[in-house]
């Protein structure tokens, strides 16, 4: 028999048909919609909201109070930050990410504090996102830059 060890806080709400995979941590007051997947070793910070149909890859870190809309894809090992000036024992001004409906974020991305990624936007794998991404924009690189725009026929 295989033992699966997850940490899911008792106050978390996990929607119907959603799966939380091996060794994932879902913190207090998290709300996960229906038909979602939370990958192995992912950490979903306290108070975060994940919309229906979203897929969070293995090893993803989402800080407290992250807002992930419906049908969002976040590739494995992407890291979202929320503290612009991180220091031990200093003041903390959290700036969690906001990811809008249908956005896709490739594997291994780093999203800096307070970033909004617009609806339907695409972020290429390995990108470092330091500025807001407009809806439908395609970005990639370090730092990420615009390489195109999704036209409405492709969404």
N, C-alpha and C positions, 0 to 999 in steps of 0.2 A: 504494500500500500504506500502511495506517495503522500507526503505531508506537504501542504502548501501553506506557507507562512506569509500572511499579509498583515498590515495594520490598517484597520478601518475603524475610525472613531465611531462610537455608538450614535453620535449626533449627526453623522453623515447620512445623506439621503441618496440612494442609488436607484435610478429608474429601471423599469422593466427591461429585461433582455440585455442589460448592460453587464459587461464583464470587467473584473479587476484581476489582473494576472499576477503571477508569482512575485512575492517580495515587494509589492507596491505599498505605498503609504498614502492613505486618504485621511487628512486631518479633520479637526472639529468643524462642524457647520458647513461642510462642503455639500453642494448640490450637483449631482450628476444626472443628466437627462436620460431618456430612454434610448436604447440601441447604441450605446457608447462602448468604447473599448479603452481601458486604461492599461498600458503596457507594463510588463515586468520591470521592477525597480523604479517605476515612476514615483514622484512625490507630488501630491496635489495639496497645496498650502491651505491652511484654515480659511474658511469663508469663501473659497473660490466657487464659481458657478460655471458649469460646463453644459452647454446646450445639447439637445437631442442630436443623435447621429454623429457625434464628434469622435475622432480617433486620436488618442494621445499615445505616442510611441513609447517603446521601452527606454528607460533611463531619462525620461523628460523630467525637468524640475520646473514647477510652477509655484511662484511665491504666494503668500497669503493674499486673498481677495482678488485673485486673477479673474477676469471675465472673458470666457470663451463662448462665443455664440454657437448657433447650430451648424452642423455639417462642416466643422473645421477639422483639418488634418494637421497634426504636428508630428513631424518625423522624429525618429529615435535620437536620443542623446542631445536634444535641443534644451538650452538653458535660458530661462527668463529671469531677469534680475529686477529688483524693486528698490534698491538703495543706491542713489547716485554717488554718495560719499561713504562707503562702508568702512567703519572703524569699530573696534571693540570699545565698549563703554562710552559711546558717544551718542548724541541725539540721532534719532532714527525717523526719517520722513519717508514712509513707504509710498512707492509709486508703482503699483502693479500694472501689468499689461492689459490691454483691451484688444481682443481679436474678434473681428466681425464675421458675420455669416459667410460660410463657403471659402474662407481663406485657407491657403495651403502653405505650410512652412516645412522646408526640406530638412533632412537629417543634419544634426550637428550645428544648428544655428545658435547664435547668441543674440538675445533680444535685450537691449538695454532698458533701464527703468522708464516707466511711464509711456511706453510706445503704444500707439494704436495702429493696428494693421487692418486696413479697410476690407470691406466685403469683396470676396472673390480674388483678392490679391494673391500673388505667387511669390514666395521667397525661396531663392535657390539654396541648395544644400551648402552648408558651411558658411553662410553669410553672417556678418555682424551688422545688426540693424540698430542704427543710432538715431534715426529720425522716423517720424510717422510715415506710414505707407498709405497712399491714396487707394480708394477702391479700384479694383481691376488692374493695378499696377504690377508689373513683373520686375523684381529686383534681384540682384545677386552681388556677391563680392564682399570685400573687407576694406573699407566700410562699404556697405551695400549701396548700389546705385541703380537707377532705372535703366532697364534694357528694352522695355516695351510696355504695351498695355493690352489687356484682354479686351477684345471687342465683344459686344453683346451677343453675337452669334455663337461664341464659344463657351458661354457660361451656362 
